[in-house]
Amino acid sequence: MFGKDIVKLRGNRCGMTGVSWRALKKREAEGGLIAVNIDEDLTSQICSVRGDVGNKGKSSLICETCDKIWQRDVSASRNMLTVATSIFKAKDSFL
């Protein structure tokens, strides 16, 4: 959503993406948190348990390796948490 501050979301104008990101980056500079920019392109297409690319349904992901059906938003959220956690651990090891 970066650079799309004037995008209509469900009929409402949303201009908070840039404002929120700048606030997060300011807090990061103060040492309060780590803001991570994650490319969400493949996060809903990869099984969050095995890491395999699954078959996409309309709103589900079918992983044939672990024989599970995932709601794609749930799998994407778990994948983004995994990426953010690994970045945090890598930055923490350098401190």
C-alpha positions in Angstrom: 0.0 0.0 0.0 3.0 2.3 -0.1 2.5 5.3 -2.4 -1.3 4.7 -2.4 -2.4 7.1 0.2 -5.5 8.2 -1.8 -6.8 4.7 -2.5 -10.5 4.0 -1.9 -10.9 1.0 0.5 -14.5 -0.2 0.6 -15.9 3.2 -0.2 -13.7 5.1 2.3 -10.7 7.2 1.4 -7.7 6.1 3.2 -4.6 8.4 3.5 -3.0 6.8 6.6 -0.6 4.4 5.0 2.2 7.0 4.6 1.4 8.6 7.9 1.5 5.3 9.7 4.8 4.2 8.1 6.5 7.5 8.9 5.4 7.2 12.5 6.7 3.6 12.7 10.0 4.7 11.2 10.3 7.6 13.7 9.7 5.1 16.6 12.3 2.8 15.1 14.9 5.6 14.9 14.2 6.3 18.6 14.9 2.6 19.4 11.4 1.6 20.3 10.8 -1.0 17.7 11.9 -2.5 14.4 9.8 -1.6 11.3 10.0 -4.3 8.6 8.9 -3.8 5.0 7.7 -7.2 3.8 6.8 -7.9 0.1 3.4 -9.5 0.4 3.5 -10.8 -3.1 4.0 -14.5 -2.4 3.0 -14.7 1.3 -0.6 -15.9 0.6 0.6 -18.6 -1.9 3.1 -20.4 0.3 2.1 -22.9 3.0 3.1 -21.5 6.4 3.9 -24.9 7.8 6.0 -26.6 5.1 7.0 -23.6 2.9 5.7 -25.2 -0.3 3.8 -23.4 -2.9 0.2 -24.6 -2.7 -2.8 -24.7 -5.1 -4.8 -21.5 -4.8 -8.5 -21.5 -4.5 -10.6 -18.3 -4.4 -9.8 -17.6 -0.7 -8.0 -20.8 0.3 -4.7 -22.4 -0.1 -4.4 -26.2 -0.5 -1.1 -27.7 0.6 -0.7 -31.2 -0.8 2.5 -31.8 1.1 1.0 -31.4 4.6 -2.6 -32.1 3.5 -4.1 -28.9 4.9 -6.4 -26.3 3.6 -5.5 -22.8 4.7 -7.4 -19.6 4.6 -5.0 -17.5 2.5 -5.0 -14.5 4.8 -4.2 -16.6 7.8 -1.3 -18.3 6.0 0.0 -14.9 4.7 -0.1 -13.5 8.3 1.8 -16.5 9.6 4.4 -16.2 6.8 4.9 -12.5 7.5 5.3 -13.2 11.2 8.0 -15.7 10.3 9.8 -13.2 8.1 9.6 -10.5 10.7 10.8 -12.8 13.5 13.8 -13.9 11.5 14.7 -10.3 10.7 14.4 -9.3 14.3 16.6 -12.2 15.5 19.2 -11.4 12.9 19.3 -7.7 14.0 19.3 -8.7 17.6 22.3 -10.9 17.2 24.3 -7.9 15.8 23.6 -5.7 18.8 
